[in-house]
Structure formats: C-alpha cells, structure tokens
Amino acid sequence: MQIDYCDHALLTVEQAIDLYNRSGLGKRRPVDRPDIFAGMLAHANLTITAWHQCRLVGIARTLTDFTYVAYLADLAVDTAFQNQGIGKHLVAETRLRLKPECMIVLLAAPSANGYYPKLGFEHHPRAWVLRGGFSGSAVPDRELS
C-alpha cells in the first residue's frame, strides 16, 4: 500500500478532526471545538502528514525550536491503517527535519504507553501539566502588572 508523507500539505480543520476521530485520539482532543483545532494546526511549526491516495491517514504535529527540543503534541494514525509502520515513519520524518541533537518529548495517551519504547523513546517520570483556565496557584496576579 502506497503511503505518501508530506510536510507542507494544505490540511483543513475538518480533515484533521476526522482523522483524530478515526485514530482514537479524538477522545483526548477538543474535536468539538473547530476554533481550537484551527489554532492547533496554524501554530504547530512542524506538521508531517501521511496520505493514502487523497485520504489523510496520519499526522505528527510538533512544536519545536528545531535545535534543542521538539514537543510531539500529537501522533495520530487512522485505526484502519495502524500496525503498518505509519506512526514510526511519521516520527522518523519529524526527526529528519530537526538537528541531530534535538530531543523529542511527548505525553503519551495511556493506551499508547507500550508503543513509544518500541520507537526508542525513554520513559521520563517527571512530566508536569498546568491546565488552561487559570485555576490553581498559577493564576496571573493582575495587580502586579
């Protein structure tokens, strides 16, 4: 089966949301908010897509400085196309566009925890998340500004 990889595809919000739903990642992303998805696509500075004919079947969406660190925000492959090396190839295509010493970091979905070691990723126990919405102690103090 021919899969084409591209780092300059014109990708619509609808195509991306459809893929995320077909991949299972839609359960963990705001697929009901096209406005947020538009921002996710517009502001990622490295996006590799995988296509079978004219159908989007995979995506690696990354935020990076290309030199020191790359945050692989999303790796999604259509469930009908999984277990064919597409995710591995998307990560390899991402690495080709980074400096050799640049590290890739990610937060794995629980169901994907066993997948990333197969690609050479090492588990790191010290990841921290500060969720949006300004709840908790990280609320900006507007009186100081």
C-alpha positions as CSV (number, residue, x, y, z in Angstrom):
1,M,0.0,0.0,0.0
2,Q,1.4,3.4,-1.0
3,I,1.6,6.0,1.8
4,D,2.9,9.5,0.9
5,Y,4.4,11.7,3.6
6,C,4.3,15.5,3.4
7,D,5.5,18.4,5.5
8,H,3.7,21.1,3.5
9,A,0.2,19.7,2.9
10,L,-2.8,22.1,3.0
11,L,-4.8,20.5,5.7
12,T,-8.3,21.6,6.7
13,V,-9.7,21.6,10.2
14,E,-12.4,19.1,9.1
15,Q,-9.8,16.7,7.7
16,A,-7.8,16.9,10.9
17,I,-10.8,16.4,13.2
18,D,-12.0,13.5,11.0
19,L,-8.5,11.8,11.4
20,Y,-8.4,12.4,15.1
21,N,-11.7,10.7,15.5
22,R,-10.7,7.8,13.2
23,S,-7.5,7.4,15.2
24,G,-9.0,7.3,18.6
25,L,-7.1,10.4,19.7
26,G,-10.3,12.4,19.3
27,K,-11.3,11.2,22.7
28,R,-8.4,13.2,24.2
29,R,-8.6,16.3,21.9
30,P,-11.2,19.1,21.5
31,V,-12.8,17.7,18.4
32,D,-16.0,19.6,19.2
33,R,-14.1,22.9,19.0
34,P,-13.1,23.7,15.4
35,D,-11.8,27.1,16.5
36,I,-9.3,25.4,18.9
37,F,-8.3,22.9,16.2
38,A,-7.7,25.7,13.8
39,G,-5.2,27.2,16.3
40,M,-3.6,23.8,16.9
41,L,-2.9,23.4,13.2
42,A,-1.9,27.0,12.5
43,H,0.6,27.3,15.3
44,A,2.3,24.0,15.2
45,N,5.6,24.7,13.4
46,L,6.3,21.2,12.1
47,T,3.4,19.1,10.9
48,I,4.0,15.9,8.9
49,T,1.1,14.2,7.3
50,A,0.5,10.7,5.9
51,W,-1.8,10.1,2.9
52,H,-3.2,7.1,1.2
53,Q,-4.4,8.4,-2.2
54,C,-6.3,11.6,-1.2
55,R,-7.2,10.4,2.3
56,L,-5.4,11.7,5.4
57,V,-4.4,8.7,7.4
58,G,-1.8,10.0,9.8
59,I,-0.3,13.2,11.4
60,A,2.6,14.2,13.6
61,R,2.0,17.7,15.0
62,T,5.1,19.2,16.7
63,L,6.0,22.5,18.4
64,T,9.8,23.0,18.2
65,D,12.8,25.2,18.1
66,F,14.4,22.6,15.8
67,T,17.7,22.6,17.7
68,Y,17.2,21.7,21.4
69,V,13.7,20.3,21.9
70,A,10.6,19.3,20.0
71,Y,7.3,18.6,21.7
72,L,5.4,16.0,19.7
73,A,2.0,17.2,20.6
74,D,0.0,14.7,18.5
75,L,0.8,11.4,16.8
76,A,-2.3,10.0,15.2
77,V,-2.9,7.2,12.7
78,D,-6.3,6.1,11.4
79,T,-7.1,2.8,13.2
80,A,-7.7,1.1,9.8
81,F,-4.0,1.9,8.9
82,Q,-2.3,1.2,12.2
83,N,0.3,-1.5,12.7
84,Q,1.8,-0.7,9.2
85,G,4.7,1.5,10.4
86,I,3.0,4.8,9.6
87,G,3.5,6.2,13.2
88,K,7.1,5.1,13.2
89,H,7.6,6.7,9.8
90,L,5.9,10.0,10.9
91,V,8.4,10.2,13.8
92,A,11.3,9.4,11.5
93,E,10.1,12.2,9.1
94,T,9.9,14.6,12.1
95,R,13.4,13.7,13.2
96,L,14.8,14.3,9.7
97,R,13.7,18.0,10.0
98,L,15.3,18.5,13.4
99,K,19.0,19.0,14.2
100,P,20.6,15.6,15.2
101,E,21.0,16.6,18.8
102,C,17.4,17.8,19.2
103,M,15.3,15.7,21.6
104,I,11.7,14.8,21.1
105,V,9.4,14.8,24.1
106,L,5.8,13.8,24.3
107,L,2.9,13.0,26.7
108,A,1.6,9.5,25.8
109,A,-2.1,8.5,25.9
110,P,-2.4,5.7,28.4
111,S,-3.2,3.2,25.6
112,A,0.0,4.2,23.7
113,N,2.4,3.7,26.7
114,G,3.7,0.5,25.3
115,Y,4.2,1.9,21.8
116,Y,6.8,4.6,22.3
117,P,9.6,2.4,23.8
118,K,9.5,0.4,20.5
119,L,10.5,3.6,18.7
120,G,13.4,4.3,21.1
121,F,11.7,6.7,23.5
122,E,12.7,6.6,27.1
123,H,10.2,6.9,29.9
124,H,10.6,10.1,32.0
125,P,8.8,10.2,35.3
126,R,8.9,14.0,35.9
127,A,6.4,15.4,33.4
128,W,4.1,18.2,34.8
129,V,1.0,19.7,33.3
130,L,-0.5,23.1,34.1
131,R,-4.0,23.0,32.6
132,G,-5.7,26.1,31.0
133,G,-8.5,28.0,32.6
134,F,-6.3,29.8,35.3
135,S,-7.4,27.6,38.2
136,G,-5.0,26.9,41.0
137,S,-1.9,28.8,42.2
138,A,-0.7,29.8,38.7
139,V,-3.3,32.5,38.3
140,P,-1.7,35.6,36.9
141,D,-1.7,38.4,39.6
142,R,-3.2,41.3,37.6
143,E,-2.3,43.8,40.3
144,L,1.4,43.3,39.8
145,S,1.3,44.2,36.1
